[in-house]
Amino acid sequence: MDARVRSSPEYFVSSIRRIALVGQRVIRQIKRDRRTIALIVINPVILMILFGYSLSSTLTGINLGIVELDDGMFNNQS
């Protein structure tokens, strides 16, 4: 195929038509597969909840204790 054929409007239209047909086929396959639809919808929701919870700066119900076992030279307690 030479450059004149590739640059012709007919080649461009046929390429767009071919891309549209492949897109329609993919959409048809996704519509038939309920698991894929569920993953497309549910996964982002779950990830948004997890990231929102993990990136929030409020911490509640956490008990924190510090144990100092070193009685070395730099201990501030007298």
Backbone as a printed PyTorch tensor [residue, N CA C, xyz], in Angstrom:
tensor([[[  0.8570,  -1.1690,   0.0000],
         [  0.0000,   0.0000,   0.0000],
         [  0.9030,   1.2310,   0.0000]],

        [[  0.7200,   2.1020,  -0.9370],
         [  1.5840,   3.2690,  -1.0080],
         [  0.9970,   4.4420,  -0.2240]],

        [[  1.7370,   5.5280,  -0.1420],
         [  1.3590,   6.6730,   0.6890],
         [  0.1100,   7.3670,   0.1710]],

        [[ -0.1230,   7.3330,  -1.1550],
         [ -1.3160,   8.0090,  -1.6860],
         [ -2.5990,   7.3300,  -1.2130]],

        [[ -2.5730,   6.0170,  -1.1090],
         [ -3.7730,   5.2950,  -0.6770],
         [ -4.0320,   5.5530,   0.7980]],

        [[ -2.9780,   5.5810,   1.6160],
         [ -3.1500,   5.8080,   3.0520],
         [ -3.6430,   7.2090,   3.3660]],

        [[ -3.2900,   8.1760,   2.5500],
         [ -3.6990,   9.5500,   2.8240],
         [ -5.0350,   9.9060,   2.1820]],

        [[ -5.6460,   8.9590,   1.5110],
         [ -6.9220,   9.2580,   0.8630],
         [ -8.0420,   9.3070,   1.8950]],

        [[ -9.0890,  10.0770,   1.6300],
         [-10.2200,  10.1670,   2.5630],
         [-10.9400,   8.8340,   2.7590]],

        [[-10.9630,   7.9940,   1.7190],
         [-11.6390,   6.7000,   1.8460],
         [-10.9340,   5.8050,   2.8660]],

        [[ -9.5970,   5.8530,   2.8600],
         [ -8.8370,   5.0610,   3.8170],
         [ -9.1110,   5.5450,   5.2340]],

        [[ -9.1770,   6.8440,   5.4200],
         [ -9.4490,   7.4230,   6.7390],
         [-10.8330,   7.0090,   7.2270]],

        [[-11.8400,   7.0990,   6.3560],
         [-13.2060,   6.7310,   6.7330],
         [-13.2910,   5.2490,   7.0510]],

        [[-12.6250,   4.4130,   6.2670],
         [-12.6720,   2.9740,   6.5430],
         [-11.9530,   2.6470,   7.8530]],

        [[-10.9010,   3.3860,   8.1770],
         [-10.2030,   3.1630,   9.4500],
         [-11.0940,   3.5400,  10.6200]],

        [[-11.7870,   4.6720,  10.5090],
         [-12.7040,   5.0960,  11.5730],
         [-13.8330,   4.0840,  11.7200]],

        [[-14.3450,   3.6130,  10.6190],
         [-15.4300,   2.6190,  10.6470],
         [-14.9580,   1.3370,  11.3160]],

        [[-13.7370,   0.9150,  11.0050],
         [-13.1800,  -0.3040,  11.6000],
         [-12.9990,  -0.1340,  13.1090]],

        [[-12.5200,   1.0210,  13.5280],
         [-12.3530,   1.2970,  14.9660],
         [-13.7100,   1.2940,  15.6680]],

        [[-14.7200,   1.8830,  15.0340],
         [-16.0630,   1.9180,  15.6240],
         [-16.6330,   0.5090,  15.7580]],

        [[-16.4170,  -0.3410,  14.7560],
         [-16.9190,  -1.7120,  14.8290],
         [-16.2420,  -2.5020,  15.9440]],

        [[-14.9490,  -2.3130,  16.1130],
         [-14.2410,  -3.0030,  17.1980],
         [-14.7460,  -2.5000,  18.5510]],

        [[-14.9700,  -1.2050,  18.6620],
         [-15.5120,  -0.6490,  19.9050],
         [-16.8920,  -1.1910,  20.2170]],

        [[-17.7400,  -1.2960,  19.2050],
         [-19.0840,  -1.8550,  19.4120],
         [-19.0090,  -3.3050,  19.8620]],

        [[-18.0820,  -4.0610,  19.2710],
         [-17.9380,  -5.4600,  19.6550],
         [-17.4910,  -5.5870,  21.1100]],

        [[-16.5460,  -4.7410,  21.5280],
         [-16.0630,  -4.7870,  22.9110],
         [-17.1820,  -4.4210,  23.8810]],

        [[-17.9500,  -3.3880,  23.5520],
         [-19.0720,  -2.9860,  24.4150],
         [-20.1110,  -4.0950,  24.5040]],

        [[-20.3950,  -4.7650,  23.4020],
         [-21.3580,  -5.8700,  23.3960],
         [-20.8650,  -7.0090,  24.2870]],

        [[-19.5680,  -7.3210,  24.2250],
         [-19.0170,  -8.3830,  25.0660],
         [-19.0730,  -8.0080,  26.5420]],

        [[-18.7980,  -6.7580,  26.8620],
         [-18.8470,  -6.3220,  28.2610],
         [-20.2790,  -6.3670,  28.7770]],

        [[-21.2530,  -5.9940,  27.9550],
         [-22.6540,  -6.0390,  28.3920],
         [-23.0950,  -7.4520,  28.7230]],

        [[-22.5680,  -8.4350,  28.0230],
         [-22.9730,  -9.8280,  28.2550],
         [-22.3490, -10.4150,  29.5150]],

        [[-21.2380,  -9.8770,  29.9590],
         [-20.5190, -10.4300,  31.1070],
         [-20.8520,  -9.6210,  32.3560]],

        [[-21.7060, -10.1600,  33.1980],
         [-22.1560,  -9.4460,  34.4010],
         [-21.0270,  -9.2820,  35.4240]],

        [[-20.1050, -10.2170,  35.4720],
         [-18.9980, -10.0810,  36.4140],
         [-18.1210,  -8.8920,  36.0670]],

        [[-17.8970,  -8.6810,  34.7890],
         [-17.0840,  -7.5410,  34.3770],
         [-17.7650,  -6.2330,  34.7290]],

        [[-19.0770,  -6.1610,  34.5060],
         [-19.8230,  -4.9450,  34.8600],
         [-19.7360,  -4.7100,  36.3600]],

        [[-19.8740,  -5.7720,  37.1420],
         [-19.7810,  -5.6290,  38.5990],
         [-18.3990,  -5.1410,  39.0110]],

        [[-17.3570,  -5.6670,  38.3890],
         [-16.0040,  -5.2250,  38.7330],
         [-15.7720,  -3.7780,  38.3230]],

        [[-16.3160,  -3.3820,  37.1890],
         [-16.1360,  -2.0090,  36.7250],
         [-16.8300,  -1.0290,  37.6680]],

        [[-17.9400,  -1.4300,  38.2480],
         [-18.7070,  -0.5260,  39.1120],
         [-18.2630,  -0.6350,  40.5680]],

        [[-18.0790,  -1.8430,  41.0660],
         [-17.8520,  -2.0490,  42.5010],
         [-16.4010,  -1.7630,  42.9080]],

        [[-15.4240,  -2.1520,  42.0990],
         [-14.0230,  -1.9350,  42.4790],
         [-13.6780,  -0.4770,  42.7540]],

        [[-14.0570,   0.4680,  41.8920],
         [-13.7330,   1.8550,  42.2190],
         [-14.3930,   2.3440,  43.5060]],

        [[-15.6000,   1.8780,  43.7810],
         [-16.2820,   2.2870,  45.0130],
         [-15.5300,   1.7570,  46.2280]],

        [[-15.1430,   0.4980,  46.1820],
         [-14.4010,  -0.0870,  47.3000],
         [-13.0610,   0.6230,  47.4900]],

        [[-12.3650,   0.8920,  46.3910],
         [-11.0700,   1.5740,  46.4980],
         [-11.2190,   2.9880,  47.0400]],

        [[-12.2600,   3.7030,  46.6260],
         [-12.4670,   5.0580,  47.1550],
         [-12.7400,   5.0240,  48.6430]],

        [[-13.5070,   4.0450,  49.1060],
         [-13.7790,   3.9310,  50.5450],
         [-12.4950,   3.5970,  51.3030]],

        [[-11.7270,   2.6390,  50.8000],
         [-10.4850,   2.2550,  51.4850],
         [ -9.4720,   3.3930,  51.5230]],

        [[ -9.2660,   4.0630,  50.3820],
         [ -8.3100,   5.1650,  50.3550],
         [ -8.8000,   6.3440,  51.1920]],

        [[-10.0920,   6.6120,  51.1590],
         [-10.6220,   7.6890,  51.9830],
         [-10.4420,   7.4140,  53.4620]],

        [[-10.6570,   6.1710,  53.8590],
         [-10.4900,   5.7990,  55.2590],
         [ -9.0160,   5.8260,  55.6610]],

        [[ -8.1550,   5.3210,  54.7880],
         [ -6.7410,   5.2340,  55.1490],
         [ -6.0440,   6.5940,  55.0860]],

        [[ -6.5180,   7.5050,  54.2610],
         [ -5.8700,   8.8070,  54.1420],
         [ -6.4940,   9.8760,  55.0450]],

        [[ -7.5430,   9.5300,  55.7640],
         [ -8.1240,  10.5080,  56.6740],
         [ -7.1710,  10.7130,  57.8490]],

        [[ -7.1450,  11.9160,  58.3830],
         [ -6.1690,  12.2340,  59.4230],
         [ -6.7240,  12.0630,  60.8350]],

        [[ -7.9380,  11.6030,  60.9630],
         [ -8.5060,  11.4330,  62.2980],
         [ -8.2620,  10.0040,  62.7800]],

        [[ -7.6580,   9.9080,  63.9410],
         [ -7.4060,   8.6210,  64.5580],
         [ -8.1730,   8.5780,  65.8690]],

        [[ -9.0070,   7.5960,  66.0400],
         [ -9.7800,   7.4630,  67.2800],
         [ -9.6350,   6.0430,  67.8030]],

        [[ -9.6930,   5.9220,  69.1110],
         [ -9.6690,   4.6010,  69.7420],
         [ -8.3000,   3.9380,  69.7310]],

        [[ -7.2350,   4.7150,  69.6490],
         [ -5.8910,   4.1340,  69.6370],
         [ -5.1980,   4.5010,  70.9450]],

        [[ -4.8110,   3.5040,  71.7060],
         [ -4.0730,   3.7170,  72.9430],
         [ -2.5910,   3.6360,  72.6330]],

        [[ -1.8540,   4.6280,  73.1000],
         [ -0.4290,   4.6970,  72.8130],
         [  0.3380,   4.7840,  74.1240]],

        [[  1.3320,   3.9680,  74.2350],
         [  2.1860,   3.9940,  75.4260],
         [  3.6400,   4.0220,  75.0320]],

        [[  4.4530,   4.6960,  75.8350],
         [  5.8860,   4.7820,  75.5690],
         [  6.6060,   4.1530,  76.7440]],

        [[  7.4640,   3.2270,  76.4540],
         [  8.2390,   2.5410,  77.4850],
         [  9.7040,   2.8540,  77.2400]],

        [[ 10.3380,   3.4420,  78.2560],
         [ 11.7490,   3.7560,  78.1380],
         [ 12.5340,   2.7750,  79.0030]],

        [[ 13.3240,   1.9910,  78.3690],
         [ 14.0870,   0.9730,  79.0780],
         [ 15.5420,   1.3820,  79.2840]],

        [[ 15.9180,   2.5230,  78.7230],
         [ 17.3080,   2.9640,  78.7970],
         [ 17.4950,   3.9260,  79.9660]],

        [[ 18.3620,   3.6140,  80.8930],
         [ 18.7050,   4.5170,  81.9960],
         [ 20.0880,   5.0940,  81.7480]],

        [[ 20.3600,   5.4420,  80.5360],
         [ 21.6920,   5.8910,  80.1470],
         [ 21.9730,   7.3210,  80.5630]],

        [[ 23.0500,   7.8500,  80.0520],
         [ 23.5520,   9.1580,  80.4220],
         [ 22.6380,  10.2850,  79.9780]],

        [[ 21.8910,  10.1120,  78.9090],
         [ 21.0710,  11.1880,  78.3590],
         [ 19.6290,  11.1270,  78.8300]],

        [[ 19.3440,  10.4100,  79.8750],
         [ 17.9920,  10.3160,  80.4210],
         [ 17.6710,  11.6170,  81.1170]],

        [[ 16.5340,  12.2640,  80.7920],
         [ 16.1750,  13.5830,  81.3460],
         [ 15.6150,  13.5100,  82.7480]],

        [[ 15.2000,  12.3760,  83.1960],
         [ 14.6150,  12.2850,  84.5320],
         [ 15.7150,  12.2810,  85.5760]],

        [[ 15.5000,  13.0150,  86.6630],
         [ 16.5200,  13.0970,  87.7120],
         [ 16.1900,  12.1970,  88.8570]]])
